[in-house]
């Protein structure tokens, strides 16, 4: 729940040309479609291709490539240049050599292969070659940024995204990834600037609001953080992760009843989310609804492959609940379970000591508290 998100999957794969190309750059995806549609092989024509694209005229060396009746490109076959027509709504008519585009596409493929094999230095070298061939190539900088991020070189990664933003100030993925790098560097206020820019470009993408909210949470600006989560939920109320973030924040602010409501919304989507069950159980514990809270902790204990935080938390909180009910022996059993899983779980030792004191086993209580002090002398 604490990691920032880039897209719906949370992943950051390398991209092919065109995926993130600025409006003024010839997309290699489009280039491939044109080749496929017109049957261009070198500078000749060999027919066939994608029916969505068509050659509308062929006069000597020059011809037009159209899609759905609208001219998209004019091709000058005499020198292999492609120029944009006005139909794309782009200013100017930049030209790109087919052979350069071919080389870039080959390098993109090589980069992806090296990346998948874990050979990042070779993949980075491919990106360097792409940038040399075309200094305005977004894909070269973009993929370098991703790989540098994975190597935890967050500042260097941001240098790549800054280059893209110079080329295309509205390149939203670069603003998002720059914000994430800044978040990792704990430069939260600067990260918010980036997420605000992403929101300005596309206010309907709820993930931008989530990322901004997480930066505000890190700054302990809980009021504005909640506003961001609310905006995200208004756009998409089916994302269990966002609903969890809100229920957690409500719990931390002491709004237990409302926290439980949002926990239930998460559980409707992700019935085995142990962190949500834990927050619901703790909220019920704070409200004095002890039997209901134990039901939540038992849910977690019954799950398979529960993470360390959740399973230890469930047994510890169940122990506290039993102590509140006056079931001191049962509470000690719970604390012993935590210690069995993690002997360095300080709270379990101190809580165990308190329960032992409650049943007047003072020597054992002191020994248990001493263990807690050994773990954390402060």
C-alpha positions as CSV (number, residue, x, y, z in Angstrom):
1,X,0.0,0.0,0.0
2,X,2.9,2.4,0.5
3,X,4.5,2.1,-2.9
4,X,3.6,4.7,-5.5
5,X,1.9,3.6,-8.6
6,X,2.7,4.2,-12.3
7,X,-0.1,2.5,-14.0
8,X,-2.9,0.1,-13.2
9,X,-0.5,-2.9,-12.8
10,X,2.0,-0.9,-10.7
11,X,4.7,-2.1,-13.1
12,X,7.2,-0.1,-15.2
13,X,8.2,-2.2,-18.2
14,X,10.4,-0.9,-21.0
15,X,8.5,0.5,-23.9
16,X,8.6,0.4,-27.7
17,X,8.9,3.5,-29.8
18,X,5.6,5.2,-30.2
19,X,4.3,4.1,-26.8
20,X,5.3,7.4,-25.3
21,X,6.4,9.4,-28.3
22,X,5.7,13.1,-28.2
23,X,3.3,14.5,-30.8
24,X,6.0,15.8,-33.0
25,X,8.0,12.6,-33.3
26,X,7.3,9.9,-35.9
27,X,6.1,6.9,-34.0
28,X,7.8,3.6,-35.1
29,X,4.5,1.8,-34.3
30,X,2.9,4.0,-36.9
31,X,5.8,3.6,-39.2
32,X,5.4,-0.2,-39.0
33,X,1.7,0.1,-39.8
34,X,2.5,2.2,-42.8
35,X,5.1,-0.3,-44.0
36,X,2.6,-3.1,-43.5
37,X,-0.3,-1.2,-45.2
38,X,1.6,0.1,-48.2
39,X,3.9,-2.9,-48.6
40,X,6.9,-0.7,-48.6
41,X,10.1,-2.7,-48.9
42,X,13.1,-0.4,-49.0
43,X,11.7,2.2,-51.4
44,X,9.6,-0.2,-53.5
45,X,6.0,-1.3,-53.3
46,X,4.9,-4.9,-53.0
47,X,1.2,-4.6,-52.2
48,X,-0.9,-6.0,-49.3
49,X,-1.0,-4.8,-45.8
50,X,-3.4,-3.5,-43.2
51,X,-6.8,-2.5,-44.6
52,X,-7.1,0.5,-42.2
53,X,-4.3,2.2,-44.2
54,X,-4.2,2.8,-47.9
55,X,-2.2,4.4,-50.6
56,X,-4.3,7.2,-52.0
57,X,-2.0,8.2,-54.8
58,X,1.3,7.1,-56.4
59,X,2.9,9.6,-58.7
60,X,6.4,8.5,-59.6
61,X,8.5,8.4,-56.5
62,X,5.9,10.2,-54.3
63,X,2.8,8.8,-52.7
64,X,0.4,9.5,-49.9
65,X,-0.5,7.1,-47.1
66,X,-4.0,7.6,-45.7
67,X,-6.2,6.1,-42.9
68,X,-10.0,6.2,-43.0
69,X,-9.8,8.5,-45.9
70,X,-7.6,11.1,-44.2
71,X,-4.1,11.7,-45.4
72,X,-1.6,11.0,-42.6
73,X,1.8,11.0,-44.4
74,X,3.3,12.0,-47.6
75,X,6.2,9.7,-48.6
76,X,9.0,11.0,-50.8
77,X,10.3,7.8,-52.4
78,X,13.3,9.5,-54.0
79,X,15.2,9.9,-50.8
80,X,13.4,7.7,-48.3
81,X,12.0,10.6,-46.2
82,X,8.6,10.6,-44.5
83,X,6.9,13.9,-43.8
84,X,3.8,14.5,-41.8
85,X,0.7,15.9,-43.5
86,X,-1.5,18.5,-41.7
87,X,-4.0,15.7,-40.8
88,X,-2.2,14.8,-37.7
89,X,-2.7,18.3,-36.3
90,X,1.1,18.8,-35.8
91,X,3.0,22.0,-36.4
92,X,5.7,21.7,-39.0
93,X,6.6,18.9,-41.3
94,X,9.6,17.0,-39.7
95,X,11.3,14.4,-41.8
96,X,12.7,11.0,-40.7
97,X,14.8,8.6,-42.6
98,X,13.4,5.1,-42.9
99,X,16.8,3.5,-42.4
100,X,17.2,5.5,-39.1
101,X,13.8,4.4,-37.9
102,X,14.7,0.8,-38.8
103,X,18.0,1.0,-36.8
104,X,16.1,2.5,-33.8
105,X,13.5,-0.2,-33.9
106,X,16.3,-2.9,-34.0
107,X,17.9,-1.2,-31.0
108,X,14.7,-1.1,-29.1
109,X,14.3,-4.8,-29.6
110,X,17.8,-5.5,-28.5
111,X,17.3,-3.3,-25.5
112,X,14.3,-5.3,-24.5
113,X,16.1,-8.6,-24.9
114,X,19.1,-7.5,-22.8
115,X,16.7,-6.1,-20.2
116,X,14.8,-9.4,-19.9
117,X,18.1,-11.2,-19.5
118,X,19.1,-8.9,-16.7
119,X,22.0,-7.4,-18.7
120,X,21.2,-3.8,-17.9
121,X,24.5,-2.3,-19.0
122,X,24.0,-3.7,-22.5
123,X,20.4,-2.5,-22.5
124,X,21.6,1.0,-21.4
125,X,24.1,1.0,-24.2
126,X,21.3,0.4,-26.7
127,X,19.5,3.4,-25.3
128,X,22.6,5.5,-25.7
129,X,22.8,4.5,-29.4
130,X,19.1,5.3,-29.9
131,X,19.7,8.8,-28.4
132,X,22.7,9.3,-30.7
133,X,20.6,8.4,-33.7
134,X,17.8,10.6,-32.7
135,X,18.4,13.1,-29.8
136,X,14.6,13.7,-29.6
137,X,13.8,10.0,-29.1
138,X,11.6,9.6,-26.1
139,X,12.0,5.9,-25.9
140,X,15.8,6.0,-25.4
141,X,15.6,8.4,-22.4
142,X,12.4,6.7,-21.1
143,X,13.8,3.2,-20.9
144,X,17.1,4.5,-19.4
145,X,15.0,6.2,-16.7
146,X,13.3,2.9,-15.9
147,X,16.5,0.9,-15.6
148,X,18.2,3.6,-13.5
149,X,15.2,3.6,-11.2
150,X,15.5,-0.2,-10.8
151,X,19.2,0.3,-9.9
152,X,18.0,2.9,-7.3
153,X,19.8,5.7,-9.1
154,X,16.9,8.0,-8.6
155,X,18.7,11.3,-9.4
156,X,20.1,9.9,-12.7
157,X,16.8,8.4,-13.6
158,X,15.2,11.9,-13.2
159,X,17.8,13.3,-15.6
160,X,16.3,11.1,-18.3
161,X,12.7,12.2,-17.5
162,X,13.9,15.9,-17.5
163,X,15.2,15.4,-21.0
164,X,11.9,14.0,-22.1
165,X,10.0,16.9,-20.5
166,X,12.2,19.3,-22.5
167,X,11.1,17.5,-25.7
168,X,7.4,17.2,-24.7
169,X,6.3,19.2,-21.6
170,X,3.0,17.2,-21.6
171,X,4.7,13.8,-21.4
172,X,2.6,12.6,-18.5
173,X,4.5,9.3,-17.8
174,X,7.7,11.3,-17.3
175,X,6.0,13.6,-14.8
176,X,4.7,10.6,-12.9
177,X,8.0,8.7,-12.9
178,X,9.9,11.9,-11.9
179,X,7.5,12.3,-9.0
180,X,8.1,8.7,-7.9
181,X,11.9,9.2,-8.0
182,X,11.5,12.3,-5.9
183,X,9.3,10.4,-3.5
184,X,12.0,7.7,-3.2
185,X,14.5,10.4,-2.4
186,X,12.1,11.7,0.3
187,X,11.7,15.0,-1.5
188,X,8.0,14.9,-1.0
189,X,7.1,18.5,-1.7
190,X,8.9,18.3,-5.1
191,X,7.2,15.1,-5.9
192,X,3.8,16.7,-5.3
193,X,4.8,19.4,-7.9
194,X,5.2,16.5,-10.4
195,X,2.0,14.8,-9.5
196,X,0.1,18.1,-9.8
197,X,1.5,18.5,-13.3
198,X,0.2,15.0,-14.1
199,X,-3.2,15.9,-12.7
200,X,-3.2,19.1,-14.7
201,X,-2.6,17.1,-17.9
202,X,-5.1,14.4,-17.0
203,X,-7.2,15.1,-14.0
204,X,-9.4,12.0,-14.6
205,X,-6.6,9.5,-13.9
206,X,-7.2,8.5,-10.3
207,X,-3.7,7.1,-9.8
208,X,-2.2,10.7,-10.0
209,X,-4.4,11.6,-7.1
210,X,-3.3,8.5,-5.2
211,X,0.4,9.3,-5.7
212,X,-0.1,12.9,-4.6
213,X,-2.0,11.6,-1.5
214,X,0.8,9.3,-0.6
215,X,3.3,12.2,-0.7
216,X,1.0,14.3,1.4
217,X,0.7,11.4,3.8
218,X,4.5,11.2,4.1
219,X,4.4,14.9,5.0
220,X,1.7,14.2,7.6
221,X,-0.6,16.5,5.8
222,X,-3.5,14.2,6.5
223,X,-6.3,16.6,5.6
224,X,-5.1,17.2,2.0
225,X,-4.1,13.5,1.8
226,X,-7.7,12.5,2.5
227,X,-8.9,15.0,-0.1
228,X,-6.7,13.3,-2.7
229,X,-7.9,9.8,-1.7
230,X,-11.5,11.0,-1.9
231,X,-10.9,12.4,-5.4
232,X,-9.4,9.1,-6.5
233,X,-12.3,7.1,-5.1
234,X,-14.8,9.4,-6.8
235,X,-13.1,8.5,-10.1
236,X,-12.7,4.8,-9.3
237,X,-14.4,3.3,-6.3
238,X,-13.5,-0.2,-7.2
239,X,-9.7,-0.1,-6.5
240,X,-9.2,-2.0,-3.3
241,X,-5.8,-0.4,-2.7
242,X,-7.2,3.1,-2.7
243,X,-10.0,2.1,-0.4
244,X,-7.5,0.5,1.9
245,X,-5.4,3.7,2.0
246,X,-8.5,5.6,3.1
247,X,-9.5,3.0,5.8
248,X,-6.0,3.1,7.2
249,X,-5.9,6.8,7.3
250,X,-9.3,7.0,9.0
251,X,-8.0,4.5,11.6
252,X,-4.9,6.5,12.3
253,X,-7.1,9.6,12.7
254,X,-9.3,7.8,15.2
255,X,-12.3,7.6,13.0
256,X,-13.0,4.0,13.8
257,X,-16.6,3.6,12.7
258,X,-15.9,5.1,9.3
259,X,-12.6,3.1,9.0
260,X,-14.7,-0.1,9.5
261,X,-17.0,1.0,6.7
262,X,-14.2,1.3,4.2
263,X,-12.6,-1.9,5.5
264,X,-15.8,-3.7,4.5
265,X,-15.6,-2.1,1.1
266,X,-12.1,-3.5,0.6
267,X,-13.1,-6.9,1.9
268,X,-16.0,-7.0,-0.6
269,X,-13.4,-6.7,-3.3
270,X,-10.4,-8.5,-1.7
271,X,-11.9,-10.9,0.9
272,X,-8.5,-12.2,2.0
273,X,-6.6,-8.9,2.4
274,X,-5.0,-9.5,5.8
275,X,-4.0,-5.9,6.3
276,X,-7.6,-4.8,6.0
277,X,-8.8,-7.4,8.4
278,X,-6.2,-6.3,10.8
279,X,-7.3,-2.6,10.7
280,X,-10.9,-3.6,11.0
281,X,-10.1,-5.8,14.0
282,X,-8.1,-3.0,15.7
283,X,-10.9,-0.5,15.0
284,X,-13.4,-2.8,16.6
285,X,-11.0,-3.3,19.6
286,X,-10.8,0.5,20.1
287,X,-14.6,0.7,20.0
288,X,-14.8,-2.0,22.7
289,X,-16.4,-4.6,20.3
290,X,-14.1,-7.3,21.5
291,X,-15.9,-10.4,20.3
292,X,-16.2,-8.9,16.8
293,X,-12.5,-7.9,16.8
294,X,-11.5,-11.5,17.6
295,X,-13.4,-12.7,14.6
296,X,-11.3,-10.4,12.4
297,X,-8.0,-11.6,13.9
298,X,-9.1,-15.3,13.6
299,X,-9.8,-14.6,9.8
300,X,-6.1,-13.6,9.4
301,X,-4.9,-16.6,11.4
302,X,-6.9,-18.9,9.2
303,X,-5.4,-17.6,6.0
304,X,-2.6,-19.4,4.2
305,X,0.7,-17.6,3.3
306,X,0.0,-14.6,5.6
307,X,2.8,-12.0,5.7
308,X,4.9,-11.6,8.9
309,X,3.3,-8.2,9.8
310,X,-0.2,-9.5,9.6
311,X,0.2,-12.8,11.4
312,X,2.2,-11.3,14.2
313,X,-0.2,-8.4,14.4
314,X,-3.3,-10.7,14.5
315,X,-2.0,-12.8,17.4
316,X,-0.7,-9.8,19.3
317,X,-4.0,-7.9,18.9
318,X,-6.0,-11.0,19.7
319,X,-4.0,-11.3,22.9
320,X,-4.7,-7.7,23.8
321,X,-8.4,-8.3,23.2
322,X,-8.5,-11.3,25.4
323,X,-6.7,-9.3,28.1
324,X,-9.4,-6.6,27.9
325,X,-12.0,-9.4,28.3
326,X,-10.2,-10.6,31.4
327,X,-9.1,-13.8,29.7
328,X,-5.5,-13.5,30.9
329,X,-4.4,-17.1,30.3
330,X,-5.7,-17.0,26.7
331,X,-4.0,-13.7,26.1
332,X,-0.7,-15.2,27.2
333,X,-1.2,-18.1,24.7
334,X,-1.6,-15.5,22.0
335,X,1.5,-13.6,23.0
336,X,3.5,-16.9,23.1
337,X,2.3,-17.5,19.5
338,X,3.8,-14.2,18.4
339,X,7.1,-14.9,20.2
340,X,7.2,-18.3,18.6
341,X,7.0,-16.7,15.1
342,X,9.3,-13.8,16.0
343,X,11.3,-13.9,19.2
344,X,12.3,-10.2,18.7
345,X,8.7,-8.9,18.7
346,X,9.1,-6.5,21.6
347,X,5.4,-5.7,22.1
348,X,4.5,-9.4,22.6
349,X,7.1,-9.7,25.4
350,X,5.9,-6.6,27.2
351,X,2.2,-7.5,26.7
352,X,2.9,-11.0,27.9
353,X,4.5,-9.5,31.0
354,X,1.4,-7.4,31.7
355,X,-0.9,-10.4,31.5
356,X,1.4,-12.4,33.8
357,X,1.3,-9.6,36.3
358,X,-2.5,-9.6,36.0
359,X,-2.5,-13.2,37.3
360,X,0.1,-12.3,39.9
361,X,3.0,-14.3,38.3
362,X,5.3,-11.5,39.1
363,X,8.7,-13.2,38.6
364,X,7.7,-14.5,35.2
365,X,6.3,-11.0,34.4
366,X,9.6,-9.4,35.2
367,X,11.5,-11.9,33.1
368,X,9.2,-11.2,30.1
369,X,9.5,-7.5,30.5
370,X,13.3,-7.9,30.7
371,X,13.2,-9.6,27.3
372,X,11.4,-6.6,25.9
373,X,14.0,-4.3,27.3
374,X,16.8,-6.4,25.8
375,X,15.2,-6.0,22.3
376,X,14.7,-2.2,22.8
377,X,16.6,-0.7,25.7
378,X,15.0,2.7,25.1
